[in-house]
Every structure is written in C-alpha cells, then in structure tokens.
Amino acid sequence: MAYVDGFVIPVQKAKLDAYKDMSNKAGTIWRELGALEFRECVGDDVKPGKLTSFPQSVMLEEGEVVVFSWIVYPSRAKRDEVNEKVMKDPRMAEFMKPENMPFDGKRMIYGGFEMVVDM
C-alpha cells in the first residue's frame, strides 16, 4: 500500500503567495522524481482546541495560517529513493536555506506514515 509524508506548517499570511510559489516549484520536482501526489492545503476552519489542535501544534502566531500538506508515494522504499534525489536536486537549493523559506521551519511538524486504509 502507498506511503505518505505529512506536514503541518505555520505560514505568515503575508507570505502565503511566496509559499504557494515555492510549493508549486517543489511539487514539480517531487512529482518528476516519482511522487504520486503533492498536496498543499491552507487552513480554513482550523480553530484552537482546549488540549490539542493544528494551531497549537505549530504554536500559531498572530498573522499566521496553518498549512496541512502531504506527499504520496507507492511505498516507503520509493519515498526514501525520491527524497534522496530531491535533496540532491540543484533546483531545491533555493528552498533549503532557512532565510529563503516563507515559513518557520522550526515549527514545522512532519513524519512518514504507512497507509492502512485507502478508499
């Protein structure tokens, strides 16, 4: 079954267009190198919770929005292969420097997930 990398990211509303531009460029690279899907979603109905929530998970600050993203691969092995190629791709250099990121990478949450239900 497929494998998914998931992300929750705080993005300043003022930098959302820059984030979308970066995401479109990065998504093109991931797809060219073997990812099946590359999705970016901007929070629309994402309220703070009492114990946990998307805003709390990234310590959302005033003027920021939560972005929920995922990349789908055929398998964990393919994900590892694709990510290794992506990190070596010279087109990624502009995104890898913290000063060029239109979001706070220190508050990004990410991880790999084995898909167990796909309907």
BALOBA-1460 file (C-alpha; in Angstrom, 3 decimals):
// residues 119
<rec num="1" residu="m" x="0.000" y="0.000" z="0.000"/>
<rec num="2" residu="a" x="1.078" y="3.627" z="-0.516"/>
<rec num="3" residu="y" x="3.278" y="5.649" z="1.839"/>
<rec num="4" residu="v" x="2.620" y="9.284" z="2.860"/>
<rec num="5" residu="d" x="4.796" y="12.093" z="4.169"/>
<rec num="6" residu="g" x="2.654" y="14.543" z="6.152"/>
<rec num="7" residu="f" x="3.358" y="18.132" z="7.223"/>
<rec num="8" residu="v" x="1.735" y="20.819" z="9.379"/>
<rec num="9" residu="i" x="3.321" y="24.237" z="8.833"/>
<rec num="10" residu="p" x="2.766" y="27.771" z="10.169"/>
<rec num="11" residu="v" x="2.887" y="30.320" z="7.328"/>
<rec num="12" residu="q" x="2.582" y="34.079" z="7.670"/>
<rec num="13" residu="k" x="-0.478" y="35.259" z="5.759"/>
<rec num="14" residu="a" x="1.675" y="37.980" z="4.178"/>
<rec num="15" residu="k" x="3.996" y="35.280" z="2.788"/>
<rec num="16" residu="l" x="1.300" y="32.887" z="1.579"/>
<rec num="17" residu="d" x="1.822" y="33.758" z="-2.101"/>
<rec num="18" residu="a" x="5.572" y="33.137" z="-1.737"/>
<rec num="19" residu="y" x="4.774" y="29.837" z="-0.014"/>
<rec num="20" residu="k" x="2.452" y="28.791" z="-2.851"/>
<rec num="21" residu="d" x="5.129" y="29.693" z="-5.403"/>
<rec num="22" residu="m" x="7.751" y="27.659" z="-3.533"/>
<rec num="23" residu="s" x="5.325" y="24.769" z="-3.158"/>
<rec num="24" residu="n" x="4.477" y="24.696" z="-6.861"/>
<rec num="25" residu="k" x="8.170" y="24.590" z="-7.757"/>
<rec num="26" residu="a" x="8.983" y="21.959" z="-5.140"/>
<rec num="27" residu="g" x="5.926" y="19.881" z="-6.053"/>
<rec num="28" residu="t" x="7.042" y="19.802" z="-9.674"/>
<rec num="29" residu="i" x="10.389" y="18.395" z="-8.572"/>
<rec num="30" residu="w" x="8.839" y="15.764" z="-6.270"/>
<rec num="31" residu="r" x="6.417" y="14.646" z="-8.991"/>
<rec num="32" residu="e" x="9.166" y="14.487" z="-11.649"/>
<rec num="33" residu="l" x="11.237" y="12.290" z="-9.336"/>
<rec num="34" residu="g" x="8.473" y="9.815" z="-8.519"/>
<rec num="35" residu="a" x="5.910" y="11.116" z="-6.013"/>
<rec num="36" residu="l" x="2.344" y="10.150" z="-6.926"/>
<rec num="37" residu="e" x="0.658" y="13.188" z="-5.320"/>
<rec num="38" residu="f" x="1.794" y="16.501" z="-3.833"/>
<rec num="39" residu="r" x="-0.903" y="18.382" z="-1.894"/>
<rec num="40" residu="e" x="-0.906" y="21.700" z="-0.011"/>
<rec num="41" residu="c" x="-3.976" y="22.884" z="1.906"/>
<rec num="42" residu="v" x="-4.427" y="26.220" z="3.709"/>
<rec num="43" residu="g" x="-6.425" y="26.142" z="6.938"/>
<rec num="44" residu="d" x="-9.948" y="27.466" z="6.523"/>
<rec num="45" residu="d" x="-11.801" y="26.022" z="9.523"/>
<rec num="46" residu="v" x="-8.973" y="25.379" z="11.984"/>
<rec num="47" residu="k" x="-9.807" y="26.574" z="15.479"/>
<rec num="48" residu="p" x="-7.621" y="26.353" z="18.588"/>
<rec num="49" residu="g" x="-8.609" y="23.474" z="20.831"/>
<rec num="50" residu="k" x="-8.722" y="23.034" z="24.590"/>
<rec num="51" residu="l" x="-5.987" y="20.374" z="24.680"/>
<rec num="52" residu="t" x="-4.730" y="19.930" z="21.117"/>
<rec num="53" residu="s" x="-5.308" y="21.418" z="17.673"/>
<rec num="54" residu="f" x="-3.486" y="22.255" z="14.472"/>
<rec num="55" residu="p" x="-2.854" y="25.877" z="15.624"/>
<rec num="56" residu="q" x="-1.465" y="24.686" z="18.958"/>
<rec num="57" residu="s" x="0.700" y="22.026" z="17.332"/>
<rec num="58" residu="v" x="2.732" y="24.664" z="15.448"/>
<rec num="59" residu="m" x="2.406" y="27.397" z="18.103"/>
<rec num="60" residu="l" x="0.493" y="29.516" z="15.578"/>
<rec num="61" residu="e" x="1.186" y="33.226" z="15.976"/>
<rec num="62" residu="e" x="-0.864" y="36.300" z="15.089"/>
<rec num="63" residu="g" x="-0.966" y="36.813" z="11.325"/>
<rec num="64" residu="e" x="-0.209" y="33.171" z="10.502"/>
<rec num="65" residu="v" x="-2.268" y="30.382" z="8.972"/>
<rec num="66" residu="v" x="-1.865" y="26.601" z="9.271"/>
<rec num="67" residu="v" x="-0.906" y="24.692" z="6.137"/>
<rec num="68" residu="f" x="-1.552" y="20.943" z="6.022"/>
<rec num="69" residu="s" x="0.376" y="19.079" z="3.332"/>
<rec num="70" residu="w" x="1.108" y="15.588" z="2.160"/>
<rec num="71" residu="i" x="3.088" y="13.734" z="-0.477"/>
<rec num="72" residu="v" x="2.058" y="10.240" z="-1.604"/>
<rec num="73" residu="y" x="4.486" y="7.572" z="-2.812"/>
<rec num="74" residu="p" x="3.968" y="3.995" z="-3.985"/>
<rec num="75" residu="s" x="5.963" y="2.659" z="-0.997"/>
<rec num="76" residu="r" x="8.355" y="3.591" z="1.815"/>
<rec num="77" residu="a" x="11.289" y="2.421" z="-0.310"/>
<rec num="78" residu="k" x="10.190" y="4.674" z="-3.184"/>
<rec num="79" residu="r" x="9.721" y="7.577" z="-0.751"/>
<rec num="80" residu="d" x="13.265" y="7.165" z="0.543"/>
<rec num="81" residu="e" x="14.580" y="6.993" z="-3.032"/>
<rec num="82" residu="v" x="12.618" y="10.055" z="-4.164"/>
<rec num="83" residu="n" x="13.553" y="12.153" z="-1.117"/>
<rec num="84" residu="e" x="17.242" y="11.346" z="-1.593"/>
<rec num="85" residu="k" x="17.024" y="12.527" z="-5.213"/>
<rec num="86" residu="v" x="15.025" y="15.634" z="-4.240"/>
<rec num="87" residu="m" x="17.602" y="16.680" z="-1.639"/>
<rec num="88" residu="k" x="20.373" y="16.367" z="-4.247"/>
<rec num="89" residu="d" x="18.446" y="18.186" z="-6.980"/>
<rec num="90" residu="p" x="20.095" y="21.595" z="-7.639"/>
<rec num="91" residu="r" x="16.666" y="23.206" z="-8.133"/>
<rec num="92" residu="m" x="15.984" y="22.632" z="-4.427"/>
<rec num="93" residu="a" x="18.947" y="24.782" z="-3.321"/>
<rec num="94" residu="e" x="16.871" y="27.984" z="-3.200"/>
<rec num="95" residu="f" x="14.344" y="26.353" z="-0.829"/>
<rec num="96" residu="m" x="16.801" y="24.703" z="1.542"/>
<rec num="97" residu="k" x="18.214" y="27.862" z="3.132"/>
<rec num="98" residu="p" x="16.211" y="28.939" z="6.204"/>
<rec num="99" residu="e" x="16.342" y="32.604" z="5.153"/>
<rec num="100" residu="n" x="14.603" y="31.693" z="1.864"/>
<rec num="101" residu="m" x="11.773" y="29.723" z="3.472"/>
<rec num="102" residu="p" x="8.463" y="31.616" z="3.569"/>
<rec num="103" residu="f" x="7.586" y="29.787" z="6.818"/>
<rec num="104" residu="d" x="9.146" y="28.981" z="10.184"/>
<rec num="105" residu="g" x="10.775" y="25.599" z="9.597"/>
<rec num="106" residu="k" x="11.497" y="25.193" z="13.328"/>
<rec num="107" residu="r" x="7.759" y="24.892" z="13.996"/>
<rec num="108" residu="m" x="7.014" y="22.550" z="11.096"/>
<rec num="109" residu="i" x="5.746" y="19.103" z="12.100"/>
<rec num="110" residu="y" x="6.385" y="16.234" z="9.704"/>
<rec num="111" residu="g" x="6.619" y="12.493" z="9.501"/>
<rec num="112" residu="g" x="6.196" y="9.421" z="7.330"/>
<rec num="113" residu="f" x="3.062" y="7.293" z="7.502"/>
<rec num="114" residu="e" x="2.196" y="3.862" z="6.220"/>
<rec num="115" residu="m" x="-1.236" y="3.987" z="4.607"/>
<rec num="116" residu="v" x="-3.583" y="1.398" z="6.144"/>
<rec num="117" residu="v" x="-6.926" y="2.436" z="4.602"/>
<rec num="118" residu="d" x="-7.336" y="3.787" z="1.077"/>
<rec num="119" residu="m" x="-10.923" y="4.228" z="-0.119"/>
